[in-house]
Amino acid sequence: MQMFFEIKNLRVRYEGAEVVKGVSLHLEEGEIVTLIGSNGAGKTTILRAVSGLKAPSAGEIWFEGTRVDGRNAQSIVKLGIVQVPQGRGLFPYMSVAENLKLGAFLRKDRRAVQKDLADVLVHFPRLKERARQQASTLSGGEQQMLAIAAAVMCRPRLLLLDEPSMGLSPLMVSEIGKIVREINATGTTVLLVEQNSRLALKLATRAYVLETGNIVVEGAADELMHSEHVRKAYLGE
C-alpha cells in the first residue's frame, strides 16, 4: 500500500558534520504528526530537506508515490508540499492582502484564487481587518497567522509548520493551535515541528522525538505525553 508521505533513512550534512543521521518517518493522509526535540536536534533541517531547500546526503523522500528528494523547491510546492518557515518569511513592506496573493503565485486558476482569498479572510477575521496594513506593522501573532494563511493560499496537501508558536503569548499560542486544527479539519495533512512540546502533543495524532539527529522515541501523541522520558526531557516535569 502506497504511503501518503515517507522519509527513508534521511541523512543531511552541514559543513561536513552530519546533523540528520538516518531518520525515517511517515504520515498518513489527514494526520497531524509532530516532530519534537531540543534546539539543534535537526528538526528544521529535516523540513528544509523535504522542501528542497537543503540537499540530503543520503536517503529518500516520497510524497504520494513520487520521489521528491533532489527536486527544486518550486517543483515541490507544485506537488502540494508547502512550508511555513521559522521566522515566518513574509514580505514586510507589502500589505496583508498582497502577501496572501503571493502565497498563490504558482497557481493559474485566478478565479479560484480570488475565491480562496475571500475564504481565507473569513477564516482569519483579524487579517481581514488588516488587509491593507503593511505586514511589518502586525503583531508577532498576526504575522504568524498571515504566514500560515499565505501557505493555505497554495492549497497544500501537506503543510510543514516550523515552530509556529515561537515568541508568541500564551493566548496567541492557543489561537495558533486552534488554526492548525481547523486547517487539518479541511483535509490538509500537517507535519508540525515545535519546541513547545506540550502544544505539539496536544495537537498531533502521532509524534516523533528527535535527539542529536536521531529518532529516539515514536508513537501516539497521547502516549508520549505520559512517557517518563518525554515528560522529564520536554515537558519540564
C-alpha positions as a Markdown table, in Angstrom:
| # | Residue | x | y | z |
|---|---|---|---|---|
| 1 | Met | 0.0 | 0.0 | 0.0 |
| 2 | Gln | 1.3 | 3.4 | -1.0 |
| 3 | Met | 2.2 | 5.7 | 1.8 |
| 4 | Phe | 1.0 | 9.3 | 1.6 |
| 5 | Phe | 4.3 | 10.7 | 2.8 |
| 6 | Glu | 7.5 | 8.9 | 3.8 |
| 7 | Ile | 11.1 | 9.7 | 4.7 |
| 8 | Lys | 13.5 | 6.8 | 4.5 |
| 9 | Asn | 16.9 | 6.8 | 6.2 |
| 10 | Leu | 17.4 | 10.6 | 5.6 |
| 11 | Arg | 20.9 | 11.9 | 6.2 |
| 12 | Val | 21.9 | 15.6 | 5.9 |
| 13 | Arg | 25.2 | 17.3 | 6.4 |
| 14 | Tyr | 26.2 | 20.9 | 7.1 |
| 15 | Glu | 29.8 | 21.9 | 6.5 |
| 16 | Gly | 31.0 | 18.3 | 6.8 |
| 17 | Ala | 29.1 | 17.5 | 10.0 |
| 18 | Glu | 26.1 | 15.1 | 9.8 |
| 19 | Val | 23.2 | 16.7 | 11.6 |
| 20 | Val | 20.4 | 14.3 | 10.5 |
| 21 | Lys | 21.6 | 10.7 | 10.9 |
| 22 | Gly | 19.3 | 8.2 | 9.2 |
| 23 | Val | 15.9 | 9.5 | 10.1 |
| 24 | Ser | 12.8 | 7.6 | 8.9 |
| 25 | Leu | 9.2 | 8.7 | 9.5 |
| 26 | His | 5.8 | 8.7 | 7.7 |
| 27 | Leu | 2.5 | 10.5 | 7.6 |
| 28 | Glu | -0.9 | 9.1 | 6.6 |
| 29 | Glu | -3.2 | 11.4 | 4.8 |
| 30 | Gly | -5.2 | 13.6 | 7.1 |
| 31 | Glu | -2.9 | 13.3 | 10.2 |
| 32 | Ile | -1.2 | 15.9 | 12.3 |
| 33 | Val | 2.2 | 14.5 | 13.1 |
| 34 | Thr | 4.7 | 16.3 | 15.2 |
| 35 | Leu | 8.5 | 16.2 | 15.4 |
| 36 | Ile | 9.7 | 17.5 | 18.8 |
| 37 | Gly | 13.2 | 17.9 | 20.2 |
| 38 | Ser | 15.6 | 20.4 | 21.7 |
| 39 | Asn | 17.3 | 23.2 | 19.7 |
| 40 | Gly | 19.9 | 21.8 | 17.3 |
| 41 | Ala | 18.4 | 18.3 | 17.2 |
| 42 | Gly | 17.9 | 18.6 | 13.4 |
| 43 | Lys | 14.1 | 19.3 | 13.2 |
| 44 | Thr | 14.3 | 22.4 | 10.9 |
| 45 | Thr | 17.0 | 20.7 | 8.8 |
| 46 | Ile | 14.5 | 17.8 | 8.1 |
| 47 | Leu | 11.9 | 20.3 | 6.9 |
| 48 | Arg | 14.4 | 22.1 | 4.7 |
| 49 | Ala | 15.3 | 18.8 | 3.1 |
| 50 | Val | 11.6 | 18.0 | 2.5 |
| 51 | Ser | 11.1 | 21.5 | 1.0 |
| 52 | Gly | 14.0 | 21.2 | -1.4 |
| 53 | Leu | 16.0 | 23.9 | 0.4 |
| 54 | Lys | 18.8 | 21.6 | 1.6 |
| 55 | Ala | 20.0 | 18.6 | -0.4 |
| 56 | Pro | 20.2 | 15.3 | 1.6 |
| 57 | Ser | 23.5 | 13.4 | 1.6 |
| 58 | Ala | 21.6 | 10.1 | 1.6 |
| 59 | Gly | 18.1 | 8.7 | 1.9 |
| 60 | Glu | 14.8 | 9.1 | 0.1 |
| 61 | Ile | 11.7 | 11.4 | 0.5 |
| 62 | Trp | 8.4 | 10.2 | -1.1 |
| 63 | Phe | 5.1 | 12.0 | -1.5 |
| 64 | Glu | 2.0 | 10.3 | -2.9 |
| 65 | Gly | 4.2 | 7.8 | -4.9 |
| 66 | Thr | 6.6 | 10.5 | -6.2 |
| 67 | Arg | 10.2 | 10.7 | -5.0 |
| 68 | Val | 10.8 | 14.4 | -4.1 |
| 69 | Asp | 14.4 | 14.5 | -2.8 |
| 70 | Gly | 16.6 | 16.1 | -5.4 |
| 71 | Arg | 13.8 | 18.3 | -6.8 |
| 72 | Asn | 13.9 | 22.1 | -6.5 |
| 73 | Ala | 11.7 | 24.0 | -4.0 |
| 74 | Gln | 9.3 | 25.3 | -6.6 |
| 75 | Ser | 8.5 | 21.9 | -8.1 |
| 76 | Ile | 7.9 | 20.5 | -4.6 |
| 77 | Val | 5.4 | 23.3 | -3.9 |
| 78 | Lys | 3.7 | 22.5 | -7.2 |
| 79 | Leu | 3.3 | 18.9 | -5.9 |
| 80 | Gly | 1.4 | 20.2 | -2.9 |
| 81 | Ile | 4.1 | 20.4 | -0.1 |
| 82 | Val | 4.2 | 23.9 | 1.4 |
| 83 | Gln | 6.3 | 25.1 | 4.3 |
| 84 | Val | 5.7 | 27.9 | 6.8 |
| 85 | Pro | 9.3 | 28.6 | 7.8 |
| 86 | Gln | 10.6 | 29.6 | 11.2 |
| 87 | Gly | 10.6 | 33.4 | 11.3 |
| 88 | Arg | 7.5 | 33.5 | 9.0 |
| 89 | Gly | 9.1 | 34.5 | 5.7 |
| 90 | Leu | 6.8 | 37.4 | 4.9 |
| 91 | Phe | 7.2 | 40.4 | 2.6 |
| 92 | Pro | 7.3 | 43.0 | 5.4 |
| 93 | Tyr | 6.7 | 46.1 | 3.3 |
| 94 | Met | 3.8 | 44.6 | 1.4 |
| 95 | Ser | 0.2 | 44.6 | 2.6 |
| 96 | Val | -1.5 | 41.7 | 4.2 |
| 97 | Ala | -3.6 | 41.2 | 1.0 |
| 98 | Glu | -0.6 | 41.3 | -1.2 |
| 99 | Asn | 1.2 | 38.7 | 1.0 |
| 100 | Leu | -1.8 | 36.4 | 0.7 |
| 101 | Lys | -2.0 | 36.8 | -3.1 |
| 102 | Leu | 1.8 | 36.0 | -3.3 |
| 103 | Gly | 1.1 | 32.8 | -1.5 |
| 104 | Ala | -0.8 | 31.6 | -4.6 |
| 105 | Phe | 1.8 | 32.8 | -7.1 |
| 106 | Leu | 2.3 | 29.3 | -8.7 |
| 107 | Arg | -1.4 | 28.8 | -9.3 |
| 108 | Lys | -3.0 | 29.6 | -12.6 |
| 109 | Asp | -6.7 | 29.3 | -11.6 |
| 110 | Arg | -7.2 | 33.0 | -11.0 |
| 111 | Arg | -10.9 | 32.8 | -10.3 |
| 112 | Ala | -10.4 | 30.1 | -7.7 |
| 113 | Val | -7.5 | 32.1 | -6.1 |
| 114 | Gln | -9.9 | 35.0 | -5.6 |
| 115 | Lys | -12.5 | 32.7 | -4.0 |
| 116 | Asp | -9.8 | 31.2 | -1.8 |
| 117 | Leu | -8.6 | 34.7 | -0.8 |
| 118 | Ala | -12.2 | 35.6 | 0.3 |
| 119 | Asp | -12.5 | 32.3 | 2.2 |
| 120 | Val | -9.1 | 32.8 | 4.0 |
| 121 | Leu | -10.2 | 36.3 | 5.1 |
| 122 | Val | -13.4 | 34.8 | 6.6 |
| 123 | His | -11.3 | 32.1 | 8.3 |
| 124 | Phe | -8.8 | 34.7 | 9.6 |
| 125 | Pro | -11.0 | 37.7 | 10.5 |
| 126 | Arg | -8.1 | 39.6 | 12.2 |
| 127 | Leu | -6.3 | 39.6 | 8.8 |
| 128 | Lys | -9.4 | 40.8 | 7.1 |
| 129 | Glu | -9.5 | 43.8 | 9.4 |
| 130 | Arg | -5.9 | 44.5 | 8.5 |
| 131 | Ala | -6.0 | 43.6 | 4.8 |
| 132 | Arg | -4.4 | 46.9 | 3.6 |
| 133 | Gln | -2.0 | 47.1 | 6.5 |
| 134 | Gln | 1.8 | 46.5 | 6.0 |
| 135 | Ala | 2.8 | 43.1 | 7.2 |
| 136 | Ser | 5.7 | 44.6 | 9.2 |
| 137 | Thr | 3.2 | 46.6 | 11.4 |
| 138 | Leu | 1.4 | 43.4 | 12.6 |
| 139 | Ser | 2.0 | 41.8 | 15.9 |
| 140 | Gly | 4.0 | 38.7 | 16.1 |
| 141 | Gly | 0.9 | 36.5 | 16.4 |
| 142 | Glu | -0.8 | 38.3 | 13.5 |
| 143 | Gln | 2.3 | 37.8 | 11.4 |
| 144 | Gln | 2.3 | 34.1 | 12.2 |
| 145 | Met | -1.4 | 33.9 | 11.2 |
| 146 | Leu | -0.5 | 35.7 | 7.9 |
| 147 | Ala | 2.3 | 33.3 | 7.2 |
| 148 | Ile | 0.0 | 30.3 | 7.7 |
| 149 | Ala | -2.8 | 31.9 | 5.7 |
| 150 | Ala | -0.4 | 32.6 | 2.8 |
| 151 | Ala | 0.6 | 29.0 | 2.8 |
| 152 | Val | -3.0 | 27.9 | 2.7 |
| 153 | Met | -3.4 | 30.0 | -0.4 |
| 154 | Cys | -1.2 | 27.5 | -2.1 |
| 155 | Arg | -3.8 | 24.8 | -1.4 |
| 156 | Pro | -1.2 | 22.4 | 0.2 |
| 157 | Arg | -1.8 | 18.7 | 0.5 |
| 158 | Leu | 1.0 | 18.6 | 3.1 |
| 159 | Leu | 1.6 | 21.7 | 5.3 |
| 160 | Leu | 5.0 | 21.9 | 7.1 |
| 161 | Leu | 5.0 | 24.2 | 10.1 |
| 162 | Asp | 8.3 | 25.2 | 11.7 |
| 163 | Glu | 8.0 | 26.5 | 15.2 |
| 164 | Pro | 4.6 | 28.3 | 14.7 |
| 165 | Ser | 4.3 | 29.2 | 18.4 |
| 166 | Met | 7.8 | 30.7 | 18.8 |
| 167 | Gly | 7.9 | 34.0 | 20.6 |
| 168 | Leu | 4.1 | 34.3 | 21.0 |
| 169 | Ser | 2.0 | 35.0 | 24.1 |
| 170 | Pro | 0.1 | 32.1 | 25.7 |
| 171 | Leu | -3.2 | 33.4 | 24.3 |
| 172 | Met | -1.8 | 33.6 | 20.8 |
| 173 | Val | -0.2 | 30.2 | 21.1 |
| 174 | Ser | -3.7 | 28.8 | 21.9 |
| 175 | Glu | -5.1 | 30.7 | 18.9 |
| 176 | Ile | -2.4 | 29.3 | 16.5 |
| 177 | Gly | -3.2 | 25.8 | 17.8 |
| 178 | Lys | -6.9 | 26.3 | 17.0 |
| 179 | Ile | -6.0 | 27.5 | 13.5 |
| 180 | Val | -3.8 | 24.4 | 12.9 |
| 181 | Arg | -6.7 | 22.1 | 13.9 |
| 182 | Glu | -9.1 | 24.0 | 11.7 |
| 183 | Ile | -6.8 | 23.7 | 8.7 |
| 184 | Asn | -6.3 | 20.0 | 9.3 |
| 185 | Ala | -10.1 | 19.6 | 9.5 |
| 186 | Thr | -10.4 | 20.8 | 5.9 |
| 187 | Gly | -8.3 | 17.8 | 4.8 |
| 188 | Thr | -4.8 | 19.2 | 4.9 |
| 189 | Thr | -2.1 | 16.9 | 6.4 |
| 190 | Val | 0.3 | 18.6 | 8.8 |
| 191 | Leu | 3.9 | 17.9 | 9.8 |
| 192 | Leu | 4.5 | 20.1 | 12.8 |
| 193 | Val | 8.0 | 21.0 | 14.2 |
| 194 | Glu | 7.6 | 22.6 | 17.5 |
| 195 | Gln | 9.7 | 23.2 | 20.6 |
| 196 | Asn | 6.6 | 23.8 | 22.7 |
| 197 | Ser | 6.2 | 20.0 | 23.2 |
| 198 | Arg | 3.0 | 20.3 | 25.3 |
| 199 | Leu | 1.2 | 22.2 | 22.5 |
| 200 | Ala | 2.6 | 19.8 | 19.8 |
| 201 | Leu | 1.5 | 16.6 | 21.6 |
| 202 | Lys | -2.0 | 18.1 | 22.2 |
| 203 | Leu | -2.4 | 18.9 | 18.5 |
| 204 | Ala | -0.9 | 15.8 | 17.0 |
| 205 | Thr | -2.2 | 12.2 | 16.5 |
| 206 | Arg | 1.4 | 10.8 | 16.4 |
| 207 | Ala | 4.8 | 12.1 | 17.4 |
| 208 | Tyr | 8.5 | 11.5 | 16.8 |
| 209 | Val | 11.2 | 12.7 | 19.3 |
| 210 | Leu | 14.4 | 13.8 | 17.7 |
| 211 | Glu | 17.7 | 13.9 | 19.6 |
| 212 | Thr | 21.0 | 14.8 | 18.0 |
| 213 | Gly | 19.8 | 13.8 | 14.6 |
| 214 | Asn | 18.2 | 10.5 | 15.5 |
| 215 | Ile | 14.6 | 9.5 | 16.2 |
| 216 | Val | 14.7 | 8.1 | 19.8 |
| 217 | Val | 11.0 | 7.7 | 20.6 |
| 218 | Glu | 7.9 | 7.5 | 18.4 |
| 219 | Gly | 4.3 | 6.7 | 19.0 |
| 220 | Ala | 0.8 | 8.0 | 19.6 |
| 221 | Ala | 0.9 | 11.6 | 20.9 |
| 222 | Asp | -1.2 | 10.9 | 23.9 |
| 223 | Glu | 1.0 | 8.0 | 24.9 |
| 224 | Leu | 4.2 | 10.1 | 24.5 |
| 225 | Met | 2.5 | 12.8 | 26.7 |
| 226 | His | 2.7 | 10.2 | 29.5 |
| 227 | Ser | 6.2 | 8.8 | 28.7 |
| 228 | Glu | 8.6 | 9.3 | 31.5 |
| 229 | His | 11.4 | 10.3 | 29.2 |
| 230 | Val | 9.3 | 12.8 | 27.3 |
| 231 | Arg | 7.8 | 14.3 | 30.5 |
| 232 | Lys | 11.3 | 14.8 | 32.0 |
| 233 | Ala | 13.1 | 16.0 | 28.9 |
| 234 | Tyr | 10.5 | 18.1 | 27.1 |
| 235 | Leu | 7.5 | 18.8 | 29.4 |
| 236 | Gly | 9.6 | 20.1 | 32.4 |
| 237 | Glu | 8.2 | 17.5 | 34.9 |
